[in-house]
Amino acid sequence: MKKPPFASQVIRHSRIREGLPYPLGATWDGLGVNFALFSANATKVELCLFDPEGRRELERIELPEYTDEVWHGYLPDARPGTVYGYRVHGPYEPRAGHRFNPNKLLLDPYAKHLIGPLRWSDAHFGYRVGSPRADLSFDRRDSAPGMPKCVVIDPAFTWGHDRAPAIPWERTIVYETHVRGYTMRHPAVPPQHRGTFAGLAQHEVVEYIRSLGVTAVELLPPHAFVDDRYLLEKGLRNYWGYNTISFFAPDPRYLATGAINEFKEMIARLHDAGIEVILDVVYNHTAEGNEMGPTLSFKGIDNASYYRLAPDPRYYINDTGTGNTLNVTHSRVLQMVTDSLRYWVTEMHVDGFRFDLATILARETYGFDHSGGFLDACRQDPVLSRVKLIAEPWDCGPGGYQVGGFPPGWAEWNDKFRDTVRAYWKGDEGKLPEMATRMAASADVFNRRGRKPWASVNFVTAHDGFTLNDLVSYNDKHNEANGEDNRDGHSHNISWNHGAEGPTDDPEIKALRFRQMRNLLGTLLLSQGTPMILAGDEFARTQHGNNNAYCQDNEIGWIDWENIDEDGQALTDFVRHLIGLRQSHPLLRRGRFFTGAYNPDLDVKDVTWITPAGVEKATEQWQDPMARCLGMLLDGRAQATGIKKAASDATLLLIINSHHDVVPFKLPEVVGGHQWLRLVDTTEPERVEISTAGTGDEIPVGGRSLLLFELIPDRRSESSLRAAARAIRSASEGAADDAKAEVVAGEPVQPAGAPADAPAGSAPEPANQSGE
């Protein structure tokens, strides 16, 4: 009898199950792994499994289900350590915005760990490189051999007693640094840990950061990123990391152990020292570039969904200057970004984020919107609304400059502070009115909708631009090492070399440069708002005039720890002193903006602007373009928060003088027996003593100098006053709030002759400064 044709066939059942469309990514549940990938326009998705080294593709498994535009499947035999990637099928129609090419292995946008480098070849491009049809052509070569691979992780980690330091914004001092550059030349870091999270977690490194008194480290992008092909061809690398390809995975080059728990250990050690960790994140674009860029992940998964496309969808909207713009207005892309942020908070315990080119994230199809989808999503999120959110409030798109435009709950990089402070200390005319405004937390920009002074993140230098030393040592940028004939980087640096371009042995020039660095740091750390210090500025680190070291993964970009000289060490001590003063004097970090208005209930003004004659600056005097010396009198009796205080804070007088010569300055005359205790004098940085001119006498304010005084009663013996001075110094070294308990503060008094119609705390009619 003839058998039916199907009787001899073996019916094979695939081991993959339907699984779930959530959570997105590869999720280990203790029994197997669920794989879920969003793609609205794909026709088929294949899961590709590799050997543990990611070198050999072992298997391709078609994801069996498609639910709510999510392809998904469950592998019961998959485990943590499984190496995988995707191949996504669909139309290759660039003119319609689709660039599917299953010959290209793609990274999972939700991958938590990557292994292997990107080894560039023409196979990474969806089109045939060199074809006369350009990106309209189609490339059939397999990109997998040169691609990084995704790894399934087990998220378990023993955090022990780790707790977020939860530093209040008013107390926050940010220290911007780079994981690799900060540790590559540190003598206390073992060679195998240099340039990694393990290196940053080294006890000596953490202890040094703690000793400065800063409260948060802000790390340049730690997300996995790509070295641009053209940089590698020139022998350079994408050192800074603003070229993200994976928003959930730390970059493998920063993992000495190869395990992501190394990042968590770093967080735990910094938290144990009371230091928060803020990540610089780049959700505005990816490493895939424009239509001529490679196909590495998003472009091949669903190009039309992940990117903002031009009216001709073959091309990309380029509000970033890097070739593409992530489409955060798409609900699934917005979900990916917020999922990523929550992951770094909940699973990795970070304390906040600085958003690169944040205007893009708030731009809807019709333009920037302070109530846009992304900003609203963060504001209402129970996790993200509790961490520090810092915007870089500009990009190169239409309406891209938005300093002050972000909603309550956000802090913003304030380039107005940077440019004004630089110009003032360089000696530019007419800067005094705006200088006063910037020192008062830029109320003209941020004092709205209940925002607080901390919303202004003040900085003089950052990773992008000159270091502090180079700011006072070079008139022009020197970026020749970048291989672009010195055309890259900003030319408008508001810098001054003080008489010699670059290094010099001239003692007068060197002395003036260090005084100017002290002036700049003093202004930064004694102004209202949130100060941010660039790592290495505290000991005068140089990049040899390079103001765009994004590609210098070498001695130009790395911090040189072993060659810090005596001048550099003295500058570090000065920074510690300034930070200690800020932390021990609440008046320097108020929770309310100054008004300059007279409070009859307290018989006080919170701030009074003083001329060198010792009287309040009249409205018409603000218009003098030649004025370069100003006193900022902060009365300790003024309420900083609106809550009635049991005792007064110290009354402080901050004097700035950018004139090249000495200016006689009459200290404000006060009623009763009081003295002015000199806390800072940038002409004599080691000097802390009692001023002998506490009753309205004149003192000489040195050319190009900054001074800070505290008002104290003189009803003490000289020895007790000296003890007060020593206590102030001790407080600065420890940066502790209670260090000043040794000083018995006297009741401050109102300066004499303060007119009732004094100008507000923000100087009138400040000049406008355009952002970058």
PyMOL commands that set and color helices and strands:
alter all, ss='L'
color gray80, all
select helices_A, chain A and resi 94-96+122-124+134-136+144-146+169-171+179-183+191-193+197-200+203-212+229-233+252-254+261-272+298-306+331-346+358-362+373-380+384-386+415-426+432-439+443-446+453-455+468-471+480-482+507-526+537-539+549-551+566-584+586-589+619-623+718-734+737-742
alter helices_A, ss='H'
color red, helices_A
select strands_A, chain A and resi 25-28+33-38+44-50+57-62+65-67+70-75+83-89+92-93+98-99+114-115+149-151+174-177+216-219+223-225+244-250+276-281+352-355+363-364+367-368+388-391+410-414+456-459+530-534+598-599+604-605+607-610+629-634+652-657+663-666+674-681+689-690+698-701+705-713
alter strands_A, ss='S'
color yellow, strands_A
deselect
rebuild
show_as cartoon
